Amino acid sequence: MSQTPTHALPSYLNADDLGPWGNYLQQVDRVTPYLGTLSRWVETLKRPKRALIVDVPIELDNGTIAHFEGYRVQHNVSRGPGKGGVRFHQDVTLSEVMALAAWMSVKNAAVNLPYGGAKGGIRVDPRNLSQSELERMTRRYTSEIGVIVGPSKDIPAPDVGTNAQTMAWMMDTYSMNEGATATGVVTGKPIALGGSLGRVEATGRGVFVVACEAARDLNIDVSKSRVVVQGFGNVGGTAARLFHEAGAKVIAAQDHTGTVHNAEGLDVHKLLSHVSQHGGVGGFSGGQAFDKDEFWTLETEFLIPAALESQITAQNAAKVRAKVVVEGANGPTTPEADDILAEHGVYVVPDVLANAGGVTVSYFEWVQDFSSFFWSEEEINQRLERIMREAYGAVSQVSKEHKVTLRTAAFIVACTRILQARQVRGLYP
């Protein structure tokens, strides 16, 4: 007589401290009632298909041997090969990488890209390594995860602490091991190696596009709006520049080096130059230093968290005085904070929709590599903006139909697509 098994957590997780993965599981639980008959398959979403932990030993410049722990997680590949970044950061954990891989599954499905979700990382502070040490670590990591990645299996990309050079090393290492150049194994590569025009600014541009769509829904005039940005790298910096060029005032910016504020609007172009020269917004002369916790209390039309996860929490969510939060980072708002923001009437455009511009142009890069035919930057930006607008429209429609938040609506759209693919594929063997 068969019995339905209890739905236990994977044994390699600490049930008392699930970290970011616990936030993701809460989001799945919230969407389950809207999945209808597909809820039969919902446990698929709560377990990564594959989680690889690797040792990454390298010889440091001083001749000693150092070991780093690396991860590559493929959450779901029902709709296509895994897709997701690789981050080098001192706080990387398996729970974090699992959650980021799962959010990639949702993100790719929300914008209807033919990908599943994956993510990778190494627990390391890359600032403590020389360029040659970084190269050796990247190449060893690539060799270790080479058994599960590939142009039609799992395609890494840059994330926190990695860049186009990292992707060049990864592509070269994979290609050497395969005995043939495989440009499509990673995206976010230098243009000289099959990278795509428009990729660097893609995530920030996508944030700006969906922010404008949200503004249209809420009757906000972007050209007269105020903007507050956390994180001033590729994502936050690009979004801030596009807002600035549209006439908005970027009144505050925050990153790991400090917080600057100017009620009359920061000169975004000068701030970007300052960040390029000094590594952060701290010390920028065009604004006043500002308390890092009071940053969240600034009255503004748009708040763009574009740094790391879990920045808006139960402790500070009630202080947020933005009309719209557009999540440039992955998982910047905890589920508890989400509820508080909703209670206070803050309109949240979730990460799985708002920051999907990067993976969308990564998809364009992958397609261009396969065909060896490359598009102009104007074509890429036009295609990106169309996909982002259509994705926002579909999610917004579901939000209105079910009277749920945009995040829940995005999960309804994405999880439905993932589980439909899982259902029609069936189980093998």
N, C-alpha and C positions, 0 to 999 in steps of 0.2 A: 504494500500500500504506500503510495507516494505521499510525501509531506512537503508543504511549502517551507523552505528553510527560512530561518530568521535572517534579517538583512544586517549582518555584522559589518563593521568597518574593516577595511584592509588591515591585516595584522601588523604592517610596518608603520602604522600611525599610532600616535598617542591619543587615546580617546579623551583624555582630560585636557588636551591642548591641541586642537585641530588647526589653529592658526588661520591663515587665509582660506585654506580648504574648507574649514568650517563655515566661513562666510558664504562661500559658493554653495555648499550643501543647503544652507538656509534659503538661498535664492531659488534653488531647484524645488524645494518643498513648497515655496510660495506659488510657483507656477503650475505645480502638479494638478490642482483642481481644474485647470483650464485645458488640460490635454485630452480630455475625453477618453476614448478607447485606447489611445496611445499611452496612457498612464501605465498600462501593463508593462511597458518597456522602460519605465522611468529609471529603474535601477541601473540601466546602461549608462545614464548620465552621472551616476554617483561613484563610478569606478573607472579609473583610467585603464585604457586598453593595455598599456605597457609603461612601466617605470624602470628606467635604467640608472643605476648609481655606479659611477666609475671612479677609480683612483687615478689622479693625474700627477705623476711624479715628473719633476724637471730638475735639471742642474742649474742652480743659480749662478750669477756672474762671479760670485766669490768661490765657486767650486763645491759648495755644499748642495745636498739634495733636499728639495722641499716637496711635500705632498699636498695636493689640493683635492677637495671632493667635488666631483662634477655630476650633473644630472641631465637626462633627457627623458621627458615624459610625453607620450602620445596619448592624449585623452580619448579621442574618438576619430576614426577614419572611415566612417560609413559613407560620407559624401565625397571623399577624395583623400589625397595624401595629407599627412599632417603638415601644419604650417604654424610657425611661431618663432619668436626671437630667442636669442641666447644672451643672458645677462651675466656680467662679471661684477659681483658685489659681495661685500663682506657679510651681509645678512641673508644671503641666499639659503633657503632650506627646501627640503623635499615638499613640505606642505605648500610653500609659496609657489614652487614650480608646477605642482599639480594644479593649483588653483588657476595660475596663469594659463596653463594648457587648456583647462576647461573653459575659461573665458574666451580663449581663442576659438574653440569649437563653436561657442555661442556667437561670437563676433562674426566669424566667417559665414555662418548660416544666416545671421541677421541681415547681412548685406548680400546674401545669396551667391557667395563665391564657392567654387567647386572644391573646397578644402575641408579637411577635418582640423582639429586643434592639437597643437604640440607646443612645447616650451623647453628651454634648456638653461643651464646656468652652472657657474663655478663659484664656490664660496671663496672669494678672494677680494682684497682691495687692490684694484689694478694700479692705483696711484703709487703703490709700494713696489711695483716691479718696473724694471727697465724695459725698453722697447724690445730688446732681444729676448728677455725673459718672458714677456707677454707672447711673443711669437712662438717660442718653444712650448709654452703652456697651451696656446690655442691649437697648435698642430698635434700635440699629444692628445688633447681632449677630442679633437676631430677624429683621430685614428681610433680612439676608444669607443666613440658612438657611431663609427662608420658602419657598423653591422646593421643599424636600423634606419639610417638616413639615406637619402638619394633623391634624384629629381622626380621620381614617381612614387616615393615612399614617404619622405618627410623632408621639408625644405626649411632650414634655419634662416634667420635674419638677424639684424642688429637689434639690440635692446639696451638697457641701462649698462653703461660701462664698456660697450662694444661699438664698433663703427665699420665703415667700409673697408678699412685695412684688415680688420679682424675677419671679415667675410672673404677677402682676397686670400688670406692664409688658409681659411677653411676650404675654400674651393680648390686651391692648389694642392692641399694635402689629400683631399678626397680624390682629386683627379690623378695624382701620382699613384695612389693605392689602387685605383681602378685601371690605370694604364691608358687613360684617354681623358682629354679635357671635357669636363662636365660643368659647363657654366650654370646650368639650371639647378645645381644642388643647393645653392643658397641665393638669397636675394639681398638687396641693399649693397651690392658690389660696386666698386669703382666703375665709372663709365667705360674705361679702357678694357674691362673684363666682362662686358655684357650687362653692366648696370643700366638702370633706366633713368632718363631725364625726369625731373620732378619728384624723385623718391625722397630726397632729404626733407623737403617741405611738405610731403604728402599728409602726414598725420596732423600737423598744425593747420594745413589748409582744410582738411576734412572737419576739424573742430570748428573752424570759422564758418564753413558752409552750413553745418547743422545748427550752429548758433543762429545764423540768419534765418533758417527755416523756423526755428523755435520762436524767434522774434516776430516773424510774420504771424504765427499762431496766436501770439500773446499781444499783438499790436504794439510792439516796442520798436521805436525808430533807432536802428543801429547807429546812425550817424550822430545821434544825440545821446548815446548811451555812455555809461561808465563801465570800466572793465578792471577786474583785479585778477592777477595771474600768479599762481604758485608754480615754480619751476620755470626757468627761462632758457632752456636748451632748444633743441630742434622743434619740439612741440609747442611749448609755451611761448617761446620767442617768435616763432612763425605766426602763431595765432594772434599774438599781441601786435605784430607788425601789420597784419591784414586788417585787424580792427582799427588800428591807428590810421591806416591809409583809407579806411572807409569813413573816417571822421569821428570815430569814438575816442574817448579819453581813457587811456590806461592810467589809472590813478595809483596803483600799487603793484609791486612785484616782490616776490619772496623766493629765496632758494637757500641752500645750505650755508651760504656766506652771510646772509642777513635779509633784512626787509627794508625796502625804500618806498616812500609815499610822497605824492604830490597831488593835492586836490585839483590843481589846474591841469593835470595831465603830464605824465613823464614823456620826455622825448625818446620814443622807442628806438629810433635809429641810433641815437647816441648811446642809449643803454645797451643795445646789442653790441655795439663796438666796445663798450666798457667790459661787458661779459666776456667777449672774445679775448681781450687783453688781460683781464684780471681773474677770469675763472668763475665769476659770479656777480650778483647785483650789489653785494656789499661794498660800501664806500663810494657809490655813484653820487656825483656832486649835483645831479639834477633833481634830487629828491632828498627828503629828510629820513634819517634812520627811524624805524618804527618798531614798536613792540611786536614780537613774533606771534604772540597769542591774540593780541588785539587786531591783527591782520584779518581774522575771520569776521570781525564785527563791522567792518567797513560797509557803509551803505552803497550798493552798486547794482547795476542791472545784470551784469554777468560776472560770475566767479568761475575761474578756470583752474581747477587743481590739475597740474600737469607734472607732478613730481612722482612720488612713490605711493604705494597703497596705504589704506587706513589713516588718512590725514583728517578726514571729517568723521568724528566719532561721537558717541553718546555724550562726551564731556564738552564738546564745543559746538555741536550741531544747532542747538537752540540759539546760539549767538549769531549765526549766519544771517546776514541782512541783505543777501542777494535775491533778486527776482528769479534768476536762472543760474543753475550750476551746470556747466558743461564739462564733463569729465574727460580731460585730456590724458590722464594717467590711467593705469589699470587698477581697478578696485580701490579708488581713493576714499570711498564712502562705505562705512560699515553698515550692515543691515539695520542695526539699532538707530544709527544716525539717519538712515533713509526714512525710517518711520517718523522721526522728529522733523525732518525737513518737510515731509508731506503734510504733517499736522500744521506746520507754520506756513503752508502755501508756497513753498519754494519748488519751482519747476526744475526737475533734474533730468538732463539729457545724459543717459548712462554711457559708461565707457564702451560697452560692447557695440554701441552705435556711434558715439561721438568720435572715438579715436580710431575708427576702422579705415581711415584714409591711408594709413601706412601699409596695411596688409593689402588694400585694394591696389595700390601702385606696385606692391610686391608681386601681386598676381599679374599685373601688366608686364612686369619685368620677366617673370617666368614664361609667359606666353611669347614675348619677344625673343627670349633665348631659344625656345623650342623652334621658332620659325626662322630665326636669324634675320628678322626684319624689324627695324626699330622705328618708333613713332616720334614725332616732334613733341616738345614740351607742351605746346598749346593743345595738341590732340590729347595728351595724357591728362592735362588739367580739366579739359572739357569732359572726358570720359569719367574722371574721378568725381567731378561735381554732379554729373547726372546720376551716377550710382548712389552717391551719398544722399541726394535729394529724394530719389525714389525709395531708398531704404528708410529714411526718416518719415516719408509719407505713409508707407505701409505700417510702420510701428505706431505712428500717431493715430492712424485709423483704428487699429486694434485697441489702443489705449482708450479711445472715445467709445468704441463699441462695448467694451467690458468695464468701462469706468475704473480703470486701473492706472497705475503710474507708468511712465514711459519705460522704466526698467522692467517691470513685470510684462509689459506688452512686448518688449524686445525679446524677452525670454520665451514668451508664448510663441512668437513668430519663429525664433531660432530652434527651440526645442521641438516644435512640431515638425520642422523640416528635417532635423536630425533623426527623430524617431520614426518618421515616415520612411526615410531611407533604411533605417535599421529593420523596420517591419517588412518591407518588400524584399530586402536582401535575404531575410531569414537567418537561421543559425546553421553554421557549417562546423563539423559534420552533424 
